[in-house]
Amino acid sequence: MNDPIIQLTGLNKHYGPIKAVDALDLTIQRGEIFGLLGPNGAGKTTTILMMLGLTDPTSGTAIVCGYNATSSPMRVKRKVGYMPDSVGFYDNMTALENLIYIGRLNGLPENELKNRCAEVLEIVGLTADRHKKTVAFSRGMKQRLGLADVLIKDPEVIILDEPTLGIDPTGVRDFLELIKHLSRQRGLTVLLSSHHLHHVQQVCDCVGIFVKGKLIAQGNIGSLSSQLFDADGHVTSIKLEQPIPEPWTLEAELRALDAINKISICGNELELTSDRDMTAVLVRFLVEKGYDVTGVHQKNYGLDDIYQQYFESNNTRKYTL
């Protein structure tokens, strides 16, 4: 995939001496779900506002859907749907009435308006609640209506700023599944900004870790894990039926294998660390030595491990995959 729909180059935003966004280079491919991950105050929302042409960068360029967001903000807005972290509606109006109003603001023809509203309400699962006033909506329902609001103009890109805040776990799961479905079925590009690591990991193809205005890492979880953990990238735990009679002998034999870096043996359990996946080799080796293997587990590093590694090592190198 090499079809960038968002391209940020040397993007800076300064408020006096404060660098809210610092020399940001970022490319997002068409049809990708990209997670912009970082703590509150990292500069995620400021970046989004520059992408939408709602605030001008101090320097650098933001090209979105082929248009410069600073010089052609209205063209970008026609192509991009944006849902902020706090979605507002007219409480005295129903979900359908709110959508019709938004559709008119977006210039949808009157003869298409009601059908389009009905379509997006069906997509987000609010057809049964279309005549309910939004004052009675839960946070999760308002987020779904916010997504319908974003989809009403049939955008190429949707930007979601902290979309899962305040939603219960079931609502979060359903909302993220809906986002994934929309991206896969309709080819939508999604930029999801969040500080919830688990939510980002569930749905995103690629992530960017954003700290103090800087993008310090970018890539998919597997490639980030490989670069960060290097020799500790693969940890395999193996359980045997019986305790190992001579663990020092087995350890010496295992160390002779290529790529093994660390070995821990306790009773009938082994934990081995290697710089590539050695699980199949290790199991075969133990079986050939006459050991009965009863369990195998390979550790997979997730976003939480990656995120913590960046901060614990105080590593501000930029990784781009």
C-alpha positions as CSV (number, residue, x, y, z in Angstrom):
1,M,0.0,0.0,0.0
2,N,1.5,3.3,-1.1
3,D,-1.3,5.8,-1.6
4,P,-0.9,8.6,1.0
5,I,-4.1,10.5,1.7
6,I,-2.6,12.5,4.6
7,Q,0.9,13.9,4.5
8,L,2.3,16.1,7.1
9,T,5.8,17.6,6.5
10,G,7.9,19.6,9.0
11,L,4.7,20.6,10.8
12,N,5.3,23.0,13.7
13,K,2.9,24.9,16.0
14,H,4.4,27.3,18.6
15,Y,2.5,29.3,21.2
16,G,5.2,31.7,22.2
17,P,8.1,29.7,23.6
18,I,5.9,26.5,23.8
19,K,6.2,24.0,21.0
20,A,2.8,22.3,20.8
21,V,3.8,20.4,17.7
22,D,7.5,20.0,16.9
23,A,8.8,19.1,13.4
24,L,6.1,16.5,12.7
25,D,6.5,14.3,9.6
26,L,3.6,11.8,9.2
27,T,2.2,9.8,6.3
28,I,-1.1,8.0,6.5
29,Q,-2.2,5.7,3.6
30,R,-5.6,5.6,2.0
31,G,-7.9,3.0,3.7
32,E,-5.7,2.8,6.8
33,I,-6.8,3.0,10.4
34,F,-4.1,5.0,12.1
35,G,-3.9,5.5,15.8
36,L,-2.4,8.7,17.1
37,L,-1.4,7.7,20.6
38,G,-0.2,9.9,23.5
39,P,-0.9,11.4,26.9
40,N,-3.2,14.4,27.3
41,G,-1.4,17.5,26.2
42,A,0.9,15.7,23.8
43,G,-0.2,17.8,20.8
44,K,-2.6,15.4,19.2
45,T,-5.6,17.8,19.0
46,T,-3.4,20.7,17.8
47,T,-2.2,18.4,15.0
48,I,-5.8,17.6,14.1
49,L,-6.8,21.2,14.0
50,M,-3.9,22.0,11.6
51,M,-5.0,19.1,9.4
52,L,-8.5,20.5,9.2
53,G,-7.3,24.1,8.5
54,L,-8.8,25.3,11.8
55,T,-5.5,26.6,13.0
56,D,-2.5,27.6,10.9
57,P,0.9,26.0,11.5
58,T,3.9,28.1,12.5
59,S,5.7,26.3,9.6
60,G,5.4,23.2,7.6
61,T,2.6,21.8,5.5
62,A,-0.4,19.5,5.9
63,I,-1.7,17.9,2.7
64,V,-5.0,16.1,3.2
65,C,-6.9,14.5,0.3
66,G,-4.6,16.2,-2.1
67,Y,-5.2,19.7,-0.7
68,N,-3.1,22.1,1.4
69,A,-5.1,22.4,4.7
70,T,-3.8,26.0,5.3
71,S,-4.5,27.5,1.8
72,S,-7.5,25.3,0.9
73,P,-9.3,24.5,4.2
74,M,-12.8,24.4,2.7
75,R,-11.8,21.8,0.2
76,V,-10.3,19.7,3.0
77,K,-13.5,20.1,5.1
78,R,-15.6,18.7,2.2
79,K,-13.5,15.6,2.1
80,V,-13.0,15.0,5.9
81,G,-15.4,14.3,8.7
82,Y,-14.3,15.3,12.2
83,M,-15.7,14.1,15.5
84,P,-14.3,16.0,18.5
85,D,-14.0,14.4,22.0
86,S,-17.2,16.1,23.1
87,V,-20.1,15.8,20.7
88,G,-22.9,18.4,20.9
89,F,-26.4,18.2,19.6
90,Y,-29.6,20.3,20.0
91,D,-31.2,18.5,22.9
92,N,-34.8,19.6,22.0
93,M,-34.4,17.9,18.6
94,T,-34.6,14.2,17.7
95,A,-31.6,12.3,16.3
96,L,-33.2,12.5,12.8
97,E,-33.9,16.2,13.1
98,N,-30.3,16.9,14.2
99,L,-29.0,14.9,11.2
100,I,-31.3,16.7,8.7
101,Y,-30.0,20.0,10.1
102,I,-26.4,18.9,9.7
103,G,-27.1,17.5,6.2
104,R,-28.5,20.9,5.1
105,L,-25.4,22.7,6.5
106,N,-23.3,20.3,4.4
107,G,-25.3,21.2,1.3
108,L,-27.1,17.9,0.7
109,P,-30.0,18.2,-1.8
110,E,-33.4,18.2,-0.1
111,N,-34.6,15.3,-2.2
112,E,-31.7,13.1,-1.0
113,L,-31.6,14.3,2.6
114,K,-34.1,12.0,4.4
115,N,-32.8,8.9,2.6
116,R,-29.2,9.7,3.4
117,C,-30.1,10.3,7.1
118,A,-31.9,7.0,7.3
119,E,-28.9,5.3,5.7
120,V,-26.4,6.6,8.2
121,L,-28.7,6.0,11.2
122,E,-28.9,2.4,10.0
123,I,-25.1,2.2,9.7
124,V,-24.6,3.4,13.3
125,G,-27.4,1.3,14.7
126,L,-29.7,4.2,15.7
127,T,-32.7,3.5,13.4
128,A,-35.0,2.5,16.3
129,D,-34.0,5.7,18.2
130,R,-34.3,8.2,15.3
131,H,-37.3,9.9,16.8
132,K,-35.9,10.1,20.3
133,K,-34.7,13.5,21.5
134,T,-31.0,13.6,22.0
135,V,-31.3,14.9,25.6
136,A,-32.3,11.4,26.5
137,F,-29.3,9.8,24.7
138,S,-26.5,8.1,26.7
139,R,-22.9,9.0,26.0
140,G,-22.5,5.9,23.8
141,M,-25.6,6.8,21.8
142,K,-24.3,10.4,21.3
143,Q,-21.0,9.0,20.0
144,R,-22.9,6.9,17.5
145,L,-24.9,9.9,16.4
146,G,-21.7,11.9,16.2
147,L,-20.4,9.2,13.8
148,A,-23.6,9.5,11.8
149,D,-23.0,13.2,11.7
150,V,-19.5,12.6,10.3
151,L,-20.7,10.1,7.7
152,I,-23.6,12.3,6.4
153,K,-21.4,13.9,3.7
154,D,-19.8,10.7,2.6
155,P,-16.2,11.7,3.5
156,E,-12.9,10.1,2.4
157,V,-11.3,10.5,5.8
158,I,-12.8,10.5,9.3
159,I,-10.9,11.9,12.3
160,L,-12.0,10.8,15.7
161,D,-10.6,12.6,18.7
162,E,-10.8,10.5,21.9
163,P,-14.0,8.8,20.6
164,T,-14.3,6.2,23.4
165,L,-14.2,8.6,26.4
166,G,-16.9,7.9,28.9
167,I,-18.4,4.8,27.1
168,D,-18.9,1.5,28.9
169,P,-16.8,-1.5,27.8
170,T,-19.6,-3.0,25.7
171,G,-20.2,0.3,24.0
172,V,-16.5,0.7,23.3
173,R,-16.2,-2.7,21.7
174,D,-19.2,-2.1,19.5
175,F,-18.0,1.3,18.5
176,L,-14.6,0.1,17.5
177,E,-16.0,-2.8,15.6
178,L,-18.2,-0.3,13.7
179,I,-15.1,1.8,12.8
180,K,-13.2,-1.3,11.6
181,H,-16.2,-2.4,9.5
182,L,-16.6,1.1,7.9
183,S,-12.9,1.3,7.0
184,R,-12.8,-2.2,5.5
185,Q,-16.2,-2.1,3.7
186,R,-16.1,1.5,2.4
187,G,-12.4,2.1,2.1
188,L,-12.5,4.9,4.6
189,T,-9.3,6.3,6.1
190,V,-9.6,6.7,9.8
191,L,-7.4,8.7,12.1
192,L,-8.1,7.8,15.7
193,S,-6.6,10.0,18.4
194,S,-6.5,8.5,21.9
195,H,-4.6,7.9,25.1
196,H,-6.3,4.5,25.6
197,L,-3.7,2.0,24.5
198,H,-6.0,-1.1,24.5
199,H,-8.6,0.6,22.4
200,V,-6.0,1.7,19.8
201,Q,-4.5,-1.8,19.6
202,Q,-7.9,-3.4,19.0
203,V,-8.6,-1.5,15.8
204,C,-5.6,0.3,14.3
205,D,-3.4,-0.9,11.4
206,C,-0.6,1.5,12.4
207,V,0.2,3.7,15.4
208,G,2.2,6.8,16.0
209,I,3.4,7.6,19.6
210,F,3.2,11.3,20.3
211,V,4.9,12.9,23.2
212,K,5.5,16.6,24.0
213,G,4.7,17.6,20.4
214,K,7.0,15.0,18.9
215,L,6.2,11.8,17.0
216,I,8.8,9.5,18.6
217,A,7.6,6.2,16.9
218,Q,5.5,5.2,14.0
219,G,4.6,1.8,12.5
220,N,2.6,-1.4,13.1
221,I,2.8,-3.1,16.5
222,G,4.9,-6.0,15.2
223,S,7.6,-3.8,13.6
224,L,7.7,-1.4,16.6
225,S,8.1,-4.4,18.9
226,S,10.9,-5.9,16.8
227,Q,12.8,-2.6,16.8
228,L,12.3,-1.8,20.5
229,F,12.9,-5.1,22.1
230,D,15.7,-6.4,19.8
231,A,17.2,-9.5,21.4
232,D,14.3,-9.7,23.9
233,G,11.7,-9.7,21.1
234,H,10.7,-13.3,21.4
235,V,10.0,-15.0,24.8
236,T,8.8,-18.6,24.7
237,S,7.6,-20.5,27.9
238,I,7.6,-24.3,27.8
239,K,6.1,-26.6,30.3
240,L,7.3,-30.3,30.6
241,E,5.5,-33.2,32.1
242,Q,8.3,-34.0,34.5
243,P,11.0,-31.8,36.3
244,I,14.3,-31.6,34.4
245,P,16.8,-34.0,36.2
246,E,19.9,-32.1,35.1
247,P,19.0,-28.5,34.2
248,W,22.6,-27.4,33.8
249,T,23.2,-29.9,31.1
250,L,20.0,-29.0,29.2
251,E,20.9,-25.3,29.6
252,A,24.3,-25.8,28.0
253,E,22.7,-27.7,25.1
254,L,20.1,-25.0,24.6
255,R,22.8,-22.2,24.6
256,A,24.4,-24.0,21.7
257,L,21.3,-23.2,19.6
258,D,21.5,-20.1,17.3
259,A,19.6,-17.0,18.4
260,I,19.0,-18.0,22.1
261,N,20.0,-15.2,24.5
262,K,18.5,-16.0,27.9
263,I,17.5,-19.3,29.5
264,S,15.6,-19.8,32.8
265,I,14.8,-23.3,34.1
266,C,12.7,-23.9,37.2
267,G,11.4,-27.4,37.9
268,N,9.6,-28.5,34.8
269,E,9.3,-25.0,33.3
270,L,11.6,-23.2,30.9
271,E,11.6,-19.6,29.7
272,L,13.8,-18.8,26.7
273,T,14.4,-15.4,25.1
274,S,15.6,-15.1,21.5
275,D,16.0,-12.5,18.8
276,R,13.7,-14.4,16.5
277,D,10.8,-16.8,16.8
278,M,12.4,-20.1,17.9
279,T,9.2,-21.8,19.3
280,A,9.0,-24.6,16.8
281,V,12.8,-25.3,16.9
282,L,12.7,-25.5,20.7
283,V,9.7,-27.8,20.9
284,R,11.3,-30.1,18.3
285,F,14.6,-30.1,20.1
286,L,13.0,-31.0,23.5
287,V,10.9,-33.8,22.0
288,E,14.0,-35.3,20.3
289,K,15.7,-35.2,23.7
290,G,12.9,-37.3,25.1
291,Y,11.1,-34.6,27.0
292,D,7.2,-34.7,27.1
293,V,6.0,-31.1,26.3
294,T,2.6,-30.3,27.9
295,G,2.4,-26.6,27.2
296,V,3.9,-23.8,25.1
297,H,3.3,-20.1,25.3
298,Q,4.8,-17.3,23.2
299,K,4.7,-13.8,24.6
300,N,3.4,-11.2,22.2
301,Y,4.4,-7.6,23.0
302,G,1.5,-5.2,22.9
303,L,1.1,-1.5,22.8
304,D,1.3,-1.3,26.6
305,D,4.8,-2.9,26.5
306,I,5.9,-0.7,23.6
307,Y,4.6,2.5,25.2
308,Q,6.2,1.7,28.6
309,Q,9.5,0.9,26.9
310,Y,9.7,4.3,25.3
311,F,9.1,6.1,28.5
312,E,11.2,3.9,30.8
313,S,14.2,4.0,28.6
314,N,13.7,7.7,28.0
315,N,14.4,7.0,24.4
316,T,13.4,9.9,22.1
317,R,14.9,8.4,18.9
318,K,12.4,8.4,16.0
319,Y,11.5,5.1,14.5
320,T,9.7,5.0,11.2
321,L,8.6,1.7,9.7
